[in-house]
Amino acid sequence: MTDLIIPSRFCGPPSSGNGGYSAGALAAYAGDDCPEDRSRPWPVVTVSLLAPPPLEVPMSVAAADGEGVVASYAGRQVLAARCTEDEITDVLPVSPDEARAAESTYAGLTSHPFPTCFACGTGRDHGDGLRIFPGRVADAPAEDDRPARPRVAATWTPHSTLAEDYHNYTDALPRASLPVTWAALDCVGGWAGDLEERLMVLARMTARLDSLPVIGEEHVVVGMGRGQEGRKTWTSSTLYDADGRVVGSAEHLWVAVDPAAFV
């Protein structure tokens, strides 16, 4: 058994961890039991968020009863991660110029439920939060029986304070950590969904990472809405590097919650 601690820097709401960062932090533990896939450096992992991840306290990480691992605090399961063979379809890219222009239309600039959020919060300074501010771009085109789907996009340049200590690369380029990369793929999905209309929190996230983002390089992150039913909303996201290559993609399940629970 080991411990997982989410530093307060990586919060979503002021008193709990950013969903993507917290999920990515646990995903690193789940990989040990995943089937080896030499085509990519990390396995595809699904993480369920069962409770708001607490900050600055040790969560115990242990093997789950069935498969994967769970992180618990005060006798309650908070996060559960498992390997998956699910295929994730990349969201179609947009150009850096288009993504940069879209940032001025970011709905969070007018009204943001969690301005402290590490990934998309407007109350975070450069070098502290990611400040990913996705605005609307052209819809993903209709396909077969699927209607056109809404997309948002933003640029993001990883700051030097996000560099990890070690990565599995032969080059000497510093890269952001795995949990930070999950965070970059997180909130853009919510803004592609119906976060403007109702408060939602991340309930489940599946991510496939092909690389890690290079520190100091401009990236483009694109989110797409995939549907909504009752309290549930489904979205996806893709992170592209400066050369237009996919860094990683994710799919999300969001659940609408009572705003009073976060006051």
C-alpha positions in Angstrom: 0.0 0.0 0.0 1.2 3.5 -0.8 -0.2 7.1 -0.4 -1.4 9.6 -2.9 -1.4 13.3 -2.0 -3.0 16.0 -4.2 -1.2 19.3 -3.5 -3.5 22.3 -3.1 -2.1 23.9 -6.2 -3.9 21.3 -8.3 -7.4 22.1 -7.0 -10.6 22.4 -9.0 -13.1 23.8 -6.5 -11.2 25.5 -3.7 -11.4 22.5 -1.3 -10.9 19.5 -3.7 -8.6 18.3 -6.4 -9.0 19.1 -10.1 -10.7 16.0 -11.5 -8.3 15.5 -14.4 -5.2 16.0 -12.3 -6.4 13.7 -9.6 -7.5 11.0 -12.1 -4.1 11.2 -13.8 -2.2 10.9 -10.5 -4.0 7.6 -9.8 -3.8 6.4 -13.4 0.0 6.1 -13.0 -0.6 3.4 -10.3 -3.0 1.4 -12.5 -0.6 1.0 -15.3 1.4 -1.7 -13.5 -1.3 -4.3 -14.1 -2.1 -3.3 -17.7 -1.3 -5.5 -20.7 1.9 -4.3 -22.4 1.4 -2.3 -25.5 4.7 -1.4 -27.2 2.9 1.1 -29.5 2.6 3.7 -26.8 4.4 4.5 -23.5 1.3 4.4 -21.3 -1.8 2.2 -21.2 -5.3 3.5 -21.7 -6.8 3.9 -18.2 -10.3 4.8 -17.0 -10.7 6.6 -13.7 -13.9 7.0 -11.8 -14.3 9.9 -9.3 -16.4 8.6 -6.4 -16.0 11.6 -4.1 -14.3 15.1 -4.3 -10.6 14.4 -4.0 -9.2 15.9 -0.8 -6.2 18.2 -0.8 -2.9 17.9 1.1 -3.9 14.7 2.9 -2.6 11.2 2.2 -5.1 8.9 0.4 -4.2 5.2 0.6 -3.8 3.5 -2.7 -4.4 -0.3 -2.8 -5.5 -3.0 -5.2 -9.2 -3.0 -5.9 -11.3 -6.1 -5.1 -11.9 -6.8 -8.8 -9.2 -5.1 -10.9 -7.2 -1.9 -10.9 -6.5 0.3 -7.9 -8.5 2.5 -5.5 -7.5 5.6 -3.5 -9.3 6.0 -0.2 -9.5 8.6 2.6 -11.1 8.3 6.0 -12.5 4.9 5.1 -14.2 6.2 1.9 -13.2 5.4 -1.7 -12.4 8.6 -3.6 -10.9 7.4 -6.9 -10.9 4.1 -8.8 -8.7 3.3 -11.8 -8.5 0.4 -14.1 -7.0 -0.5 -17.5 -9.3 -0.6 -20.5 -9.1 -1.6 -24.1 -11.7 1.1 -25.1 -10.9 2.9 -28.3 -10.8 6.7 -28.1 -11.5 8.7 -31.2 -9.5 11.9 -31.6 -11.3 15.2 -31.8 -10.7 16.9 -35.2 -7.9 19.5 -34.9 -8.1 23.3 -35.4 -5.2 25.6 -36.2 -3.4 27.4 -33.5 -4.6 30.7 -35.0 -8.2 29.6 -34.8 -7.8 28.3 -31.3 -6.1 31.5 -30.1 -8.9 33.6 -31.6 -11.5 31.5 -29.9 -10.1 32.2 -26.4 -11.7 35.6 -26.3 -15.1 34.0 -26.4 -14.4 31.7 -23.5 -17.6 31.6 -21.4 -15.6 31.3 -18.2 -14.4 34.9 -18.7 -18.0 36.1 -18.0 -19.1 33.5 -15.4 -17.0 30.7 -14.0 -18.2 28.2 -11.4 -14.7 27.5 -10.1 -12.3 30.3 -10.9 -9.7 28.6 -8.7 -9.6 25.6 -11.1 -6.0 24.5 -11.9 -6.9 23.8 -15.5 -9.4 26.4 -16.6 -9.7 28.9 -13.7 -9.6 32.6 -14.5 -8.4 33.3 -11.0 -5.1 31.5 -11.5 -1.9 33.3 -12.6 0.4 32.3 -15.4 2.9 29.8 -14.1 0.4 28.7 -11.4 -2.6 27.3 -13.3 -2.9 26.1 -16.9 -5.2 28.9 -17.9 -6.8 26.9 -20.7 -9.6 29.1 -21.9 -11.5 27.2 -24.6 -13.9 29.2 -26.9 -16.3 28.0 -29.5 -15.0 26.9 -32.9 -16.7 25.3 -35.9 -18.8 22.2 -35.0 -17.5 18.8 -35.8 -19.3 17.8 -39.1 -22.2 15.4 -39.1 -21.4 11.8 -39.8 -23.8 9.0 -40.8 -26.6 9.2 -38.2 -24.7 11.6 -35.9 -25.6 15.3 -36.0 -22.9 18.0 -36.0 -21.4 18.3 -32.5 -20.1 21.4 -30.7 -16.4 22.0 -30.3 -14.3 24.4 -28.3 -10.5 25.0 -28.5 -7.7 26.9 -26.9 -3.9 27.2 -27.0 -1.8 26.1 -24.1 2.0 26.5 -23.5 3.2 24.4 -20.5 5.1 26.4 -18.0 8.5 25.4 -16.6 7.0 24.8 -13.2 5.0 21.8 -14.6 8.1 19.9 -15.7 8.4 16.3 -14.4 11.6 14.9 -13.0 11.8 11.9 -15.3 10.2 10.8 -18.5 10.6 7.8 -20.8 12.2 9.6 -23.8 15.5 9.6 -25.4 15.4 13.3 -26.2 16.4 16.0 -23.7 13.2 18.0 -23.9 11.5 18.8 -20.6 7.9 17.7 -20.5 4.8 18.2 -18.3 3.9 15.4 -15.9 1.3 12.7 -16.6 -1.2 14.2 -14.1 -0.8 17.6 -15.6 -1.5 16.2 -19.1 -4.7 14.6 -17.8 -5.7 18.0 -16.4 -5.1 19.7 -19.7 -7.5 17.1 -21.3 -10.1 17.6 -18.6 -12.1 20.9 -18.4 -12.1 21.6 -22.1 -14.6 18.7 -22.3 -16.9 20.4 -19.8 -16.9 23.6 -21.7 -17.7 21.7 -24.9 -20.7 20.2 -23.0 -23.3 22.2 -21.1 -21.2 23.6 -18.3 -22.4 27.1 -19.3 -26.0 26.0 -18.5 -25.6 24.0 -15.3 -22.9 23.0 -12.8 -21.2 19.7 -13.6 -18.4 17.8 -12.1 -16.2 15.1 -13.7 -17.5 11.6 -12.8 -15.3 9.4 -15.1 -12.4 10.0 -17.5 -10.6 7.7 -19.9 -7.4 8.9 -21.4 -4.9 7.6 -24.0 -1.5 9.3 -24.0 0.8 9.0 -26.9 3.3 11.5 -25.5 3.7 14.2 -22.9 3.5 17.9 -23.7 6.9 19.7 -24.2 7.5 22.6 -21.8 7.5 26.0 -23.5 5.9 24.8 -26.8 2.5 26.0 -27.8 -0.1 23.3 -27.9 -3.8 23.2 -29.1 -6.5 21.5 -27.0 -9.9 20.8 -28.6 -13.0 19.6 -26.8 -16.2 18.2 -28.3 -19.7 17.5 -26.9 -21.0 14.0 -27.4 -24.5 14.0 -25.9 -26.5 14.6 -22.8 -29.2 12.6 -21.0 -30.7 13.7 -17.7 -27.9 14.7 -15.3 -25.2 13.1 -17.5 -23.2 14.7 -20.2 -20.6 13.0 -22.4 -17.6 14.8 -24.0 -14.2 14.2 -25.5 -10.9 16.1 -26.0 -7.6 15.9 -27.8 -4.3 17.7 -27.2 -2.1 18.5 -30.2 1.6 19.5 -30.1 3.3 22.3 -32.0 3.7 20.1 -35.1 0.0 19.0 -35.1 0.7 15.5 -33.7 -1.7 14.0 -31.1 -0.3 14.1 -27.5 -3.3 12.4 -26.0 -7.1 12.1 -26.1 -9.8 11.6 -23.5 -13.4 10.9 -23.1 -15.4 12.2 -20.1 -18.6 11.6 -18.2 -19.9 14.6 -16.3 -22.7 14.7 -13.8 -24.8 17.8 -12.9 -24.7 18.7 -9.2 -26.4 21.0 -6.8 -24.3 24.3 -6.6 -25.1 24.5 -2.9 -22.8 21.5 -2.4 -19.8 23.6 -3.3 -20.6 26.8 -1.4 
